[in-house]
Amino acid sequence: MDTLLAFYSTYEEQIFLIAKNVVLACLVVVMATFVSKLARRGVYAGAARLSQNDEIIAQLLSKIAAYAVYLIGLVIILDLFGVNTASLVALVGAAGLAVGLALKDTLSNIAAGIMILFLKPIKKGEYVEFNGYMGTVSFIGLFTSEFETADGLYISSPNSNVWNATIRNYSRNSKRRLEVTVGISYKDSIDVGMKVLLELASEFNVIMKDPAPQVIVHMLADSSVNLQLRAWTTPDKFWDTYWALQKQVKPRIEAAGLTIPFPQRDLHIIKNNEFNENSPK
C-alpha cells in the first residue's frame, strides 16, 4: 500500500494528465460518432439532390464524409497523447506509396469506379453491353460493377474492364428503333406489302409518330423481296412491341393476299444421252 501511495505521489501530475486525456478521448469518440452520422445524412441528402437521386454516388460520398470525420477524431486523440502527427502522416504517406505500387491494379479499379460514378456512362437499372457481355446494371462499387443478364445470370466485372471498354447503352436515350423484316414473293405487289406494314405499325400506340414509321425495300434476296418496317418506341417498350409486331406480321401479310416464300432452288436434270448428244465432238 505504501508503495502505491509513493507511486501516486511521485506521478500524481502525470496520472491526472493521462486520466484527463482518456476522458477527452472518449468525448472525442462520442462527438465523432455523432458528427459522422450527421455528416453522412447531410452529404447523402445533398449528393442525392445534386446527382438527380443517384443512390450509388450518394452512398459513396456519405461514407467518405463519415470516414473523414473519424479520421479527424483520430488525429485529435493522437495529438492529446502527444503523438507527433506530422511524422505519422509522413509515415502513412510512405506506406501508402508502397501499398499503391503493390496494388496498382486494384487502385486502377478504384479510379475507374470513380470515373464511372461521376461521368455516368452506365447507371443502375440500365441495360448495357461491353466486352461481349450484356445485362442490366444492378450495382456499381469502387472495385467492381455487377450486372444481371436477361436470363438471370450474375456478372461481376472489375471497373477497369468496364471503363476501358466500348459501352453500348440500350437504355440511355429516350427512343430506340426497332426493325421487322418480312419477305414477300417476287410476284406480289411491293406497294401492297409496304401499306400492310405501315397500317400494322399505326395500330400500336407505343410506336412514336415522330419520327414516323418507315417501310423500305431492304433487299432483293434469292427467293423473296425483303420489306423492312422501321419504327421508334421507348426503350422499356422495345421488346414487347417487337415481339407483338413479329407475331402479327405473318397473318396480316397473308390476309392481304401476299405470300411469304421459303428459300427454293430449281434443279434441271439432264439425262446421259442428252448430255452426250449436246456435248462437243
BASENU-859558 format. One record per residue (C-alpha): residue in three letters; y, x, z; residue number from 0. Coordinates in steps of 0.001 Angstrom, whole numbers, m for minus. Layout:
N
<pase ALA; <Y; X; Z>; NUM>
...
***
This chain:
281
<pase MET; <0; 0; 0>; 0>
<pase ASP; <2340; 2821; 879>; 1>
<pase THR; <1564; 4371; m2484>; 2>
<pase LEU; <2542; 1201; m4317>; 3>
<pase LEU; <5750; 901; m2331>; 4>
<pase ALA; <6569; 4509; m3069>; 5>
<pase PHE; <5870; 3968; m6780>; 6>
<pase TYR; <8059; 847; m6776>; 7>
<pase SER; <10887; 2662; m5001>; 8>
<pase THR; <10722; 5538; m7438>; 9>
<pase TYR; <10600; 3443; m10620>; 10>
<pase GLU; <12396; 314; m9465>; 11>
<pase GLU; <15051; 517; m12138>; 12>
<pase GLN; <12558; 1097; m14938>; 13>
<pase ILE; <10324; m1753; m13723>; 14>
<pase PHE; <13233; m4196; m13724>; 15>
<pase LEU; <14261; m2984; m17190>; 16>
<pase ILE; <10745; m3483; m18586>; 17>
<pase ALA; <10471; m6904; m16952>; 18>
<pase LYS; <13817; m7911; m18398>; 19>
<pase ASN; <12799; m6703; m21854>; 20>
<pase VAL; <9488; m8593; m21643>; 21>
<pase VAL; <11339; m11796; m20731>; 22>
<pase LEU; <13822; m11218; m23537>; 23>
<pase ALA; <10965; m10507; m25961>; 24>
<pase CYS; <9303; m13796; m25008>; 25>
<pase LEU; <12590; m15596; m25576>; 26>
<pase VAL; <12942; m13900; m28950>; 27>
<pase VAL; <9420; m15057; m29918>; 28>
<pase VAL; <10218; m18625; m28885>; 29>
<pase MET; <13526; m18597; m30730>; 30>
<pase ALA; <11980; m17006; m33829>; 31>
<pase THR; <9276; m19685; m33887>; 32>
<pase PHE; <11858; m22440; m33568>; 33>
<pase VAL; <14239; m20947; m36143>; 34>
<pase SER; <11412; m20208; m38589>; 35>
<pase LYS; <10357; m23862; m38534>; 36>
<pase LEU; <13929; m24967; m39166>; 37>
<pase ALA; <14348; m22390; m41910>; 38>
<pase ARG; <11079; m23412; m43527>; 39>
<pase ARG; <12027; m27090; m43597>; 40>
<pase GLY; <15574; m26414; m44774>; 41>
<pase VAL; <14565; m23981; m47511>; 42>
<pase TYR; <11779; m26308; m48654>; 43>
<pase ALA; <14178; m29235; m48967>; 44>
<pase GLY; <16837; m27161; m50740>; 45>
<pase ALA; <14389; m25448; m53081>; 46>
<pase ALA; <12716; m28741; m53949>; 47>
<pase ARG; <16095; m30236; m54834>; 48>
<pase LEU; <17225; m27236; m56911>; 49>
<pase SER; <13874; m26828; m58684>; 50>
<pase GLN; <13608; m30539; m59510>; 51>
<pase ASN; <10865; m31214; m56935>; 52>
<pase ASP; <8713; m28245; m57895>; 53>
<pase GLU; <6342; m28228; m54923>; 54>
<pase ILE; <4923; m24746; m55573>; 55>
<pase ILE; <8302; m22961; m55678>; 56>
<pase ALA; <9499; m24869; m52615>; 57>
<pase GLN; <6408; m23838; m50629>; 58>
<pase LEU; <6726; m20202; m51700>; 59>
<pase LEU; <10410; m19882; m50765>; 60>
<pase SER; <9912; m21718; m47459>; 61>
<pase LYS; <7106; m19327; m46486>; 62>
<pase ILE; <9236; m16309; m47390>; 63>
<pase ALA; <12084; m17676; m45254>; 64>
<pase ALA; <9739; m18213; m42289>; 65>
<pase TYR; <8283; m14710; m42567>; 66>
<pase ALA; <11786; m13222; m42834>; 67>
<pase VAL; <12760; m14861; m39524>; 68>
<pase TYR; <9627; m13480; m37839>; 69>
<pase LEU; <10375; m10027; m39268>; 70>
<pase ILE; <13896; m10085; m37856>; 71>
<pase GLY; <12480; m11148; m34496>; 72>
<pase LEU; <10012; m8233; m34569>; 73>
<pase VAL; <12818; m5758; m35263>; 74>
<pase ILE; <14827; m7160; m32330>; 75>
<pase ILE; <11831; m6852; m29976>; 76>
<pase LEU; <11177; m3258; m31045>; 77>
<pase ASP; <14843; m2438; m30517>; 78>
<pase LEU; <14670; m3921; m26994>; 79>
<pase PHE; <11905; m1481; m26095>; 80>
<pase GLY; <13776; 1483; m27517>; 81>
<pase VAL; <11740; 1964; m30688>; 82>
<pase ASN; <13652; 3768; m33414>; 83>
<pase THR; <13607; 1062; m36056>; 84>
<pase ALA; <15234; 3304; m38687>; 85>
<pase SER; <12290; 5706; m38555>; 86>
<pase LEU; <9903; 2773; m38548>; 87>
<pase VAL; <11500; 1351; m41679>; 88>
<pase ALA; <11180; 4730; m43413>; 89>
<pase LEU; <7520; 4931; m42370>; 90>
<pase VAL; <6826; 1428; m43612>; 91>
<pase GLY; <8566; 2250; m46886>; 92>
<pase ALA; <6407; 5326; m47438>; 93>
<pase ALA; <3275; 3384; m46555>; 94>
<pase GLY; <4357; 587; m48873>; 95>
<pase LEU; <4752; 3070; m51742>; 96>
<pase ALA; <1241; 4410; m51194>; 97>
<pase VAL; <m211; 912; m50964>; 98>
<pase GLY; <1721; m137; m54068>; 99>
<pase LEU; <220; 2694; m56125>; 100>
<pase ALA; <m3262; 1820; m54882>; 101>
<pase LEU; <m2820; m1896; m55569>; 102>
<pase LYS; <m777; m1785; m58772>; 103>
<pase ASP; <m2979; m4389; m60493>; 104>
<pase THR; <m2630; m6761; m57545>; 105>
<pase LEU; <1124; m6219; m57480>; 106>
<pase SER; <1307; m6915; m61202>; 107>
<pase ASN; <m334; m10281; m60483>; 108>
<pase ILE; <2295; m10970; m57817>; 109>
<pase ALA; <5110; m10056; m60221>; 110>
<pase ALA; <3554; m12262; m62913>; 111>
<pase GLY; <3186; m15096; m60397>; 112>
<pase ILE; <6868; m14894; m59501>; 113>
<pase MET; <7827; m14917; m63190>; 114>
<pase ILE; <5601; m17944; m63828>; 115>
<pase LEU; <7013; m19815; m60839>; 116>
<pase PHE; <10647; m19269; m61757>; 117>
<pase LEU; <10568; m19239; m65575>; 118>
<pase LYS; <8054; m22127; m65636>; 119>
<pase PRO; <6058; m21577; m68842>; 120>
<pase ILE; <3468; m23770; m67100>; 121>
<pase LYS; <3799; m26371; m64353>; 122>
<pase LYS; <1381; m28201; m62113>; 123>
<pase GLY; <m179; m31135; m63959>; 124>
<pase GLU; <445; m29786; m67478>; 125>
<pase TYR; <m2370; m29322; m69994>; 126>
<pase VAL; <m2219; m25803; m71433>; 127>
<pase GLU; <m4181; m23289; m73486>; 128>
<pase PHE; <m4213; m19494; m73003>; 129>
<pase ASN; <m6624; m16691; m73881>; 130>
<pase GLY; <m9093; m19203; m75298>; 131>
<pase TYR; <m9094; m21367; m72140>; 132>
<pase MET; <m7806; m24937; m71946>; 133>
<pase GLY; <m7184; m27027; m68842>; 134>
<pase THR; <m4777; m28866; m66568>; 135>
<pase VAL; <m2763; m26691; m64179>; 136>
<pase SER; <m3834; m27549; m60631>; 137>
<pase PHE; <m2283; m24665; m58650>; 138>
<pase ILE; <m9; m21651; m59192>; 139>
<pase GLY; <m110; m18969; m56488>; 140>
<pase LEU; <1222; m15454; m56156>; 141>
<pase PHE; <m2075; m13877; m57178>; 142>
<pase THR; <m3934; m16427; m59291>; 143>
<pase SER; <m3447; m19706; m61114>; 144>
<pase GLU; <m6056; m22463; m61108>; 145>
<pase PHE; <m6950; m24901; m63872>; 146>
<pase GLU; <m9313; m27826; m64381>; 147>
<pase THR; <m10883; m28340; m67804>; 148>
<pase ALA; <m11326; m31721; m69473>; 149>
<pase ASP; <m14998; m31714; m68475>; 150>
<pase GLY; <m14229; m30980; m64819>; 151>
<pase LEU; <m14794; m27203; m64714>; 152>
<pase TYR; <m12775; m24959; m62383>; 153>
<pase ILE; <m10931; m21953; m63861>; 154>
<pase SER; <m9189; m19301; m61763>; 155>
<pase SER; <m7235; m16656; m63661>; 156>
<pase PRO; <m5153; m13678; m62452>; 157>
<pase ASN; <m1498; m14384; m63042>; 158>
<pase SER; <m1076; m11268; m65192>; 159>
<pase ASN; <m3614; m12677; m67679>; 160>
<pase VAL; <m1680; m15930; m67894>; 161>
<pase TRP; <1761; m14323; m68127>; 162>
<pase ASN; <754; m11779; m70780>; 163>
<pase ALA; <m993; m14377; m72957>; 164>
<pase THR; <475; m16665; m75587>; 165>
<pase ILE; <598; m20064; m73894>; 166>
<pase ARG; <231; m23313; m75786>; 167>
<pase ASN; <1584; m26154; m73645>; 168>
<pase TYR; <421; m29588; m74763>; 169>
<pase SER; <2409; m31497; m72122>; 170>
<pase ARG; <5849; m29851; m72097>; 171>
<pase ASN; <7524; m31677; m74991>; 172>
<pase SER; <8306; m35379; m74850>; 173>
<pase LYS; <6339; m36193; m78008>; 174>
<pase ARG; <3225; m34981; m79801>; 175>
<pase ARG; <1993; m35624; m83322>; 176>
<pase LEU; <m1495; m36962; m83949>; 177>
<pase GLU; <m3282; m36767; m87273>; 178>
<pase VAL; <m6026; m39103; m88516>; 179>
<pase THR; <m7684; m38193; m91798>; 180>
<pase VAL; <m9863; m40545; m93871>; 181>
<pase GLY; <m11374; m40090; m97317>; 182>
<pase ILE; <m11443; m42781; m99997>; 183>
<pase SER; <m13204; m42845; m103328>; 184>
<pase TYR; <m11582; m41453; m106449>; 185>
<pase LYS; <m11982; m44948; m107953>; 186>
<pase ASP; <m9899; m46545; m105153>; 187>
<pase SER; <m6149; m47100; m105137>; 188>
<pase ILE; <m4281; m44418; m103214>; 189>
<pase ASP; <m1315; m46746; m102635>; 190>
<pase VAL; <m3533; m49376; m101025>; 191>
<pase GLY; <m5103; m46788; m98759>; 192>
<pase MET; <m1698; m45475; m97664>; 193>
<pase LYS; <m475; m49029; m96997>; 194>
<pase VAL; <m3527; m49793; m94834>; 195>
<pase LEU; <m2929; m46722; m92656>; 196>
<pase LEU; <788; m47483; m92213>; 197>
<pase GLU; <41; m51093; m91244>; 198>
<pase LEU; <m2546; m49873; m88728>; 199>
<pase ALA; <m32; m47482; m87154>; 200>
<pase SER; <2598; m50232; m86870>; 201>
<pase GLU; <286; m52251; m84602>; 202>
<pase PHE; <375; m49611; m81839>; 203>
<pase ASN; <3356; m49943; m79501>; 204>
<pase VAL; <2813; m46412; m78158>; 205>
<pase ILE; <3419; m44920; m81612>; 206>
<pase MET; <7066; m43926; m81988>; 207>
<pase LYS; <9315; m45463; m84591>; 208>
<pase ASP; <11417; m42290; m84700>; 209>
<pase PRO; <10010; m40073; m86125>; 210>
<pase ALA; <8400; m42752; m88260>; 211>
<pase PRO; <4669; m42675; m89053>; 212>
<pase GLN; <3829; m40954; m92321>; 213>
<pase VAL; <833; m41096; m94689>; 214>
<pase ILE; <217; m38276; m97164>; 215>
<pase VAL; <m2428; m37281; m99675>; 216>
<pase HIS; <m3801; m34430; m97627>; 217>
<pase MET; <m6438; m33096; m100020>; 218>
<pase LEU; <m8264; m33814; m103241>; 219>
<pase ALA; <m11713; m32966; m101928>; 220>
<pase ASP; <m15002; m32669; m103803>; 221>
<pase SER; <m16139; m36229; m103108>; 222>
<pase SER; <m13032; m38034; m101851>; 223>
<pase VAL; <m9269; m38320; m101803>; 224>
<pase ASN; <m8319; m37494; m98212>; 225>
<pase LEU; <m5425; m39512; m96818>; 226>
<pase GLN; <m3836; m38420; m93553>; 227>
<pase LEU; <m1859; m40551; m91126>; 228>
<pase ARG; <687; m38589; m89087>; 229>
<pase ALA; <2274; m40377; m86141>; 230>
<pase TRP; <4101; m39390; m82968>; 231>
<pase THR; <3392; m40543; m79414>; 232>
<pase THR; <3888; m39298; m75856>; 233>
<pase PRO; <1513; m36578; m74591>; 234>
<pase ASP; <m19; m38830; m71925>; 235>
<pase LYS; <m941; m41442; m74569>; 236>
<pase PHE; <m2111; m38988; m77206>; 237>
<pase TRP; <m5889; m39110; m76829>; 238>
<pase ASP; <m6147; m42840; m76119>; 239>
<pase THR; <m4108; m43551; m79238>; 240>
<pase TYR; <m6041; m41057; m81342>; 241>
<pase TRP; <m9422; m42489; m80362>; 242>
<pase ALA; <m8254; m46083; m80918>; 243>
<pase LEU; <m6990; m45207; m84403>; 244>
<pase GLN; <m10228; m43434; m85249>; 245>
<pase LYS; <m12201; m46494; m84173>; 246>
<pase GLN; <m10178; m48955; m86258>; 247>
<pase VAL; <m9548; m46968; m89413>; 248>
<pase LYS; <m13047; m47441; m90895>; 249>
<pase PRO; <m13192; m51270; m90703>; 250>
<pase ARG; <m9594; m51516; m91965>; 251>
<pase ILE; <m10339; m49332; m94987>; 252>
<pase GLU; <m13472; m51305; m95794>; 253>
<pase ALA; <m11706; m54665; m95258>; 254>
<pase ALA; <m9170; m53638; m97903>; 255>
<pase GLY; <m11992; m53180; m100417>; 256>
<pase LEU; <m11822; m49382; m100298>; 257>
<pase THR; <m14797; m47061; m99958>; 258>
<pase ILE; <m15311; m44104; m97647>; 259>
<pase PRO; <m17573; m41888; m99761>; 260>
<pase PHE; <m20067; m39394; m98461>; 261>
<pase PRO; <m20495; m35936; m99963>; 262>
<pase GLN; <m22717; m36086; m103027>; 263>
<pase ARG; <m23838; m33826; m105833>; 264>
<pase ASP; <m25210; m34725; m109269>; 265>
<pase LEU; <m28239; m32748; m110396>; 266>
<pase HIS; <m29222; m32628; m114088>; 267>
<pase ILE; <m32883; m31736; m114618>; 268>
<pase ILE; <m33757; m30043; m117875>; 269>
<pase LYS; <m37378; m30090; m118936>; 270>
<pase ASN; <m39026; m26832; m120039>; 271>
<pase ASN; <m39494; m27884; m123682>; 272>
<pase GLU; <m35835; m28967; m123907>; 273>
<pase PHE; <m34735; m25678; m122415>; 274>
<pase ASN; <m36855; m23709; m124871>; 275>
<pase GLU; <m35544; m25694; m127820>; 276>
<pase ASN; <m31906; m25138; m126827>; 277>
<pase SER; <m32280; m21500; m125872>; 278>
<pase PRO; <m31077; m18909; m128410>; 279>
<pase LYS; <m33762; m17450; m130648>; 280>
***
